[in-house]
Amino acid sequence: MNILVLGGGGREHALAWAILQNPKCDRLICAPGNAGIARIAECAALDICDGGAVATFCEENAIDFVVIGPEAPLAVGVADTLAGAGILAFGPSAAAARLEARARRRRICARRAHRWW
């Protein structure tokens, strides 16, 4: 199975390491990745917030599954675009990502005793 991990932070590094432990993983690519990830997986220069570019990359590289780490690509609908292209992805829809972001803001404001909703 060829897997693409979107993101380049510590969370994505941990995900990449864990994915590599699975014997079903034949090829792992991370975009954009980082120096640490490059030691364990291929890194690709890719705009992870451009769903069309991600879908095209997946088709060109025979990617079977995409793991979306950061919030930004989720919020702009990359998971939705991939689903529309028939590519399996781990990550919520844009609507669900926005809902989570809104809930997070509420929790932060509640801790600061500001009520804005």
C-alpha positions as CSV (number, residue, x, y, z in Angstrom):
1,M,0.0,0.0,0.0
2,N,1.3,3.5,-0.9
3,I,0.6,6.1,1.7
4,L,0.9,9.9,1.7
5,V,1.1,11.8,4.9
6,L,0.3,15.5,4.6
7,G,2.2,17.8,7.0
8,G,5.7,18.4,8.3
9,G,5.6,18.7,12.0
10,G,6.3,16.4,15.0
11,R,2.8,14.9,14.8
12,E,3.3,13.9,11.2
13,H,6.8,12.5,12.0
14,A,5.2,10.3,14.7
15,L,2.4,9.2,12.3
16,A,5.0,8.4,9.6
17,W,7.1,6.3,12.0
18,A,4.0,4.4,13.2
19,I,2.7,3.8,9.6
20,L,6.1,2.4,8.7
21,Q,5.7,-0.2,11.4
22,N,2.8,-1.7,9.4
23,P,4.0,-4.4,7.0
24,K,1.2,-3.4,4.5
25,C,3.0,-0.1,3.9
26,D,5.0,-0.5,0.7
27,R,5.9,3.2,0.1
28,L,5.5,6.2,2.4
29,I,5.6,9.8,1.1
30,C,5.3,12.9,3.3
31,A,4.5,16.3,1.9
32,P,6.1,18.6,2.7
33,G,7.9,16.6,5.4
34,N,11.0,17.8,7.3
35,A,14.6,16.8,7.9
36,G,13.6,14.2,10.5
37,I,10.9,12.7,8.3
38,A,13.3,12.6,5.3
39,R,15.4,10.1,7.3
40,I,12.5,7.6,7.3
41,A,10.3,8.4,4.3
42,E,10.3,10.2,0.9
43,C,9.5,13.9,1.0
44,A,7.6,15.7,-1.7
45,A,7.2,19.4,-2.5
46,L,3.5,19.8,-2.6
47,D,1.0,22.5,-1.6
48,I,-1.0,20.5,0.9
49,C,-3.8,23.0,1.0
50,D,-4.5,22.6,-2.7
51,G,-6.9,19.6,-2.9
52,G,-6.6,19.4,-6.7
53,A,-2.8,19.2,-6.6
54,V,-2.9,16.6,-3.8
55,A,-5.4,14.5,-5.8
56,T,-3.2,14.7,-8.9
57,F,-0.1,13.8,-7.0
58,C,-1.9,10.8,-5.6
59,E,-3.0,9.6,-9.0
60,E,0.5,10.1,-10.5
61,N,2.2,8.3,-7.6
62,A,-0.4,5.5,-7.2
63,I,-1.3,6.6,-3.6
64,D,-3.8,4.3,-1.9
65,F,-4.4,6.2,1.3
66,V,-3.8,9.7,2.6
67,V,-3.4,10.8,6.2
68,I,-4.0,14.5,6.7
69,G,-2.3,15.9,9.8
70,P,-2.6,19.7,10.0
71,E,-5.8,21.6,10.4
72,A,-5.3,23.9,7.5
73,P,-5.8,21.4,4.7
74,L,-8.7,19.9,6.5
75,A,-10.4,23.3,6.9
76,V,-10.1,24.0,3.2
77,G,-11.6,20.7,2.2
78,V,-8.7,18.6,1.0
79,A,-10.3,15.4,2.5
80,D,-13.5,16.3,0.6
81,T,-11.6,16.7,-2.7
82,L,-9.8,13.4,-2.2
83,A,-13.1,11.6,-1.4
84,G,-14.6,13.1,-4.6
85,A,-11.6,11.7,-6.6
86,G,-12.2,8.3,-5.0
87,I,-9.0,8.4,-2.9
88,L,-9.2,7.1,0.7
89,A,-8.2,9.7,3.2
90,F,-8.0,9.9,7.0
91,G,-9.4,13.2,8.1
92,P,-12.7,15.0,8.6
93,S,-14.6,16.9,6.0
94,A,-14.2,20.7,5.8
95,A,-17.5,21.2,7.6
96,A,-16.4,18.9,10.5
97,A,-13.0,20.6,10.7
98,R,-14.6,24.0,10.9
99,L,-16.9,22.7,13.6
100,E,-13.9,21.5,15.7
101,A,-12.1,24.8,15.2
102,R,-15.2,26.6,16.4
103,A,-15.5,24.4,19.5
104,R,-11.9,24.9,20.3
105,R,-12.4,28.7,20.2
106,R,-15.4,28.4,22.5
107,R,-13.3,26.4,25.0
108,I,-10.5,29.0,24.9
109,C,-12.9,31.9,25.4
110,A,-14.8,30.0,28.2
111,R,-11.5,29.7,30.0
112,R,-10.9,33.4,29.7
113,A,-14.5,34.1,30.8
114,H,-15.5,35.8,27.5
115,R,-18.8,34.8,26.1
116,W,-19.2,35.4,22.4
117,W,-21.7,32.8,21.3
